[in-house]
Amino acid sequence: MSGIAFDAEGTNCRVFKIAGIAEKSPAAEAGISPGDEIVGIDRQPASQFTSGQIEKLLKRNGVECSLNLRRDGKTRVVKSN
């Protein structure tokens, strides 16, 4: 489990922003913060996913996921499992 809670916003609810991070979770260890925007998942644009699909991807226990995150206009890639 990643430890990520997110909100879906924007047109068709296809903009995904981190709402919260569980303490001592893989997401916290990766430096993910509330307010970060998920712009890509496993090399695919986040807008191609529904919030339900992203939830399932992030809840897979022991499976690593690559997230492209945008913070303060800069994009970075983090791994979360």
C-alpha positions in Angstrom: 0.0 0.0 0.0 1.3 3.4 -0.9 -0.1 5.5 1.8 -1.5 8.1 -0.6 -4.9 9.8 -0.5 -5.8 12.0 -3.5 -8.6 14.1 -4.8 -9.9 14.2 -8.4 -10.5 17.7 -9.8 -10.8 19.6 -13.0 -12.6 18.7 -16.2 -14.0 15.2 -16.0 -12.2 14.8 -12.7 -9.0 13.9 -14.4 -6.6 16.2 -12.4 -5.3 14.2 -9.4 -3.8 16.0 -6.4 -2.4 14.5 -3.3 -4.7 15.2 -0.4 -2.8 13.3 2.4 0.1 10.9 3.1 0.2 8.3 5.8 3.1 8.5 8.2 5.9 6.1 7.7 4.4 4.9 4.4 6.2 4.3 1.1 4.8 7.6 -0.1 6.2 9.5 2.9 9.6 7.8 2.4 9.5 8.8 -1.3 9.0 12.5 -0.3 5.5 12.8 -1.7 3.6 15.7 -0.2 0.0 17.0 0.0 -0.6 19.3 -3.0 1.6 17.4 -5.4 -0.2 16.7 -8.7 0.0 13.2 -10.2 0.7 13.9 -13.9 1.8 10.4 -14.9 1.6 6.8 -13.8 3.9 4.1 -15.1 4.8 6.3 -18.2 1.1 7.0 -19.0 -0.6 10.4 -18.6 -2.6 10.4 -15.4 -5.5 11.9 -17.4 -6.0 8.5 -19.1 -7.0 7.0 -15.7 -10.1 7.2 -13.6 -9.7 7.8 -9.9 -10.9 4.3 -9.3 -8.2 2.9 -11.5 -5.5 4.9 -9.8 -6.8 3.8 -6.4 -6.4 0.1 -7.5 -2.9 0.8 -8.8 -1.8 2.4 -5.6 -3.3 -0.3 -3.3 -1.5 -3.2 -4.9 0.6 -4.6 -2.0 4.2 -5.1 -2.8 3.9 -3.8 -6.4 6.1 -0.8 -7.3 4.5 2.1 -9.2 6.2 4.9 -11.0 4.6 8.3 -10.4 5.3 11.6 -12.2 4.5 14.4 -9.8 4.4 18.1 -10.3 5.2 20.5 -7.5 5.9 24.2 -7.8 6.1 23.9 -11.6 8.7 21.1 -11.5 8.1 17.5 -12.4 9.9 14.6 -10.8 9.5 10.8 -10.9 9.2 8.8 -7.7 8.6 5.1 -7.1 6.0 4.0 -4.7 4.8 0.5 -3.6 
